[in-house]
Every structure is written in structure tokens, then in C-alpha cells.
Amino acid sequence: MELHVQQCQHCGSDKLKNILFRQAGEPDKVYAQCQDCGHFVASYVLAPLGYYHHGKGYESFLRSIYRSGEFMSGRNFKRQYEQRKDQEVAAFEQVIAKVKAK
């Protein structure tokens, strides 16, 4: 596994702002901007169901599924949401632990 804390190529800062961009018929995209100097740092195209916003709840998860076109049985929505939430919290905690150990 590789772990990388992204930094601005212009000033070296690791203070970045993520800007989520959505356009009909296109996958969600994230632009990273340096908070210190304002330069463009990177962009990421999100895979279907690639966006999880912790703390926004089940309705946010349903909107993500709707936008991605990944429709499924209504019985599976809640179960998939709970699994995703638990996985993302656990993965975030592991990443933070590795960043602190670095």
C-alpha cells in the first residue's frame, strides 16, 4: 500500500480545498486547490458510487446512487449504505494512523 499526503506543486503546502463538480451525464469530478496560494493542484474523476460523504446520512447516499445510475433493489440500499459507512470510517482511521506514523 502507498500513502501520500498531497501537496501543492507551487508552494509545498498541504492545505488543500476539494471542490466537487457535477455535470449532467458526466461522472463526478473533484478539483483540489491550494488554500495558501490558490493554485490548481489536481483533479480526480470519481468512479460510480465513489463518493461517500460521512455525516450526511442515508439520503446523501441515495442521491449518490441515483446520480451514478447504479440502481439496485430497494432492499439492498440500506445494507449497502451501512457497509460503506463502516468501511470508510475504518479506512479513514487507518490512513490517519499511517499519516501520524510517517
C-alpha positions as CSV (number, residue, x, y, z in Angstrom):
1,M,0.0,0.0,0.0
2,E,1.1,3.5,-0.7
3,L,0.2,6.5,1.3
4,H,0.7,10.1,0.1
5,V,-0.4,13.4,1.6
6,Q,-0.9,15.6,-1.4
7,Q,1.0,18.9,-1.5
8,C,0.8,21.9,-3.8
9,Q,3.4,21.8,-6.5
10,H,3.8,25.6,-6.4
11,C,4.3,26.4,-2.7
12,G,4.5,23.0,-1.0
13,S,1.5,23.5,1.3
14,D,-0.6,20.5,2.3
15,K,-3.6,22.7,3.0
16,L,-5.9,21.8,0.1
17,K,-9.6,22.5,-0.7
18,N,-11.6,19.9,-2.6
19,I,-14.2,21.3,-5.0
20,L,-16.8,18.7,-6.1
21,F,-18.0,19.4,-9.6
22,R,-21.1,17.7,-11.0
23,Q,-22.4,17.9,-14.6
24,A,-25.4,16.0,-16.0
25,G,-24.3,12.9,-17.9
26,E,-20.7,13.1,-16.6
27,P,-19.0,11.4,-13.7
28,D,-18.5,13.5,-10.5
29,K,-15.1,15.2,-10.5
30,V,-13.0,16.7,-7.7
31,Y,-10.6,19.6,-8.2
32,A,-8.0,20.2,-5.5
33,Q,-6.9,23.8,-4.9
34,C,-4.2,25.0,-2.6
35,Q,-5.6,27.1,0.3
36,D,-2.4,29.0,0.7
37,C,-1.6,30.2,-2.8
38,G,-4.7,29.4,-4.7
39,H,-3.1,27.3,-7.4
40,F,-4.7,24.2,-9.1
41,V,-3.2,21.1,-7.6
42,A,-5.0,18.1,-9.1
43,S,-8.3,16.7,-10.4
44,Y,-9.9,13.3,-9.8
45,V,-12.7,11.6,-11.6
46,L,-14.9,9.6,-9.2
47,A,-16.0,6.1,-10.1
48,P,-19.7,5.2,-9.8
49,L,-20.6,5.0,-6.1
50,G,-17.2,6.6,-5.5
51,Y,-18.4,9.5,-3.4
52,Y,-19.1,8.9,0.3
53,H,-19.8,12.0,2.5
54,H,-19.5,11.0,6.1
55,G,-22.1,12.6,8.3
56,K,-24.6,13.5,5.5
57,G,-26.6,10.3,6.1
58,Y,-28.6,7.9,4.1
59,E,-30.4,10.4,1.9
60,S,-27.0,11.7,0.6
61,F,-26.0,8.1,-0.2
62,L,-29.3,7.6,-2.1
63,R,-28.6,10.7,-4.2
64,S,-25.1,9.4,-5.0
65,I,-26.6,6.1,-6.2
66,Y,-29.2,8.0,-8.3
67,R,-26.6,10.2,-9.9
68,S,-24.3,7.3,-10.7
69,G,-27.0,5.3,-12.4
70,E,-26.2,2.3,-10.2
71,F,-29.8,1.3,-9.5
72,M,-30.5,-1.8,-7.4
73,S,-33.1,-3.4,-5.3
74,G,-34.6,-1.2,-2.6
75,R,-33.8,-3.9,-0.1
76,N,-30.1,-3.5,-0.7
77,F,-29.8,0.3,-0.3
78,K,-29.8,0.4,3.5
79,R,-27.4,-2.6,3.8
80,Q,-25.0,-1.1,1.3
81,Y,-25.1,2.3,3.0
82,E,-24.2,0.7,6.4
83,Q,-21.4,-1.3,4.9
84,R,-20.0,1.7,3.1
85,K,-20.2,3.9,6.2
86,D,-18.4,1.3,8.3
87,Q,-15.7,0.7,5.7
88,E,-15.0,4.4,5.1
89,V,-14.7,5.1,8.8
90,A,-12.3,2.2,9.4
91,A,-10.2,3.1,6.3
92,F,-10.0,6.8,7.3
93,E,-8.8,5.8,10.8
94,Q,-6.1,3.6,9.3
95,V,-5.0,6.3,6.9
96,I,-4.8,8.9,9.7
97,A,-2.8,6.4,11.9
98,K,-0.3,5.9,9.0
99,V,0.0,9.7,8.4
100,K,0.8,10.2,12.1
101,A,3.4,7.4,12.0
102,K,5.1,8.9,8.9
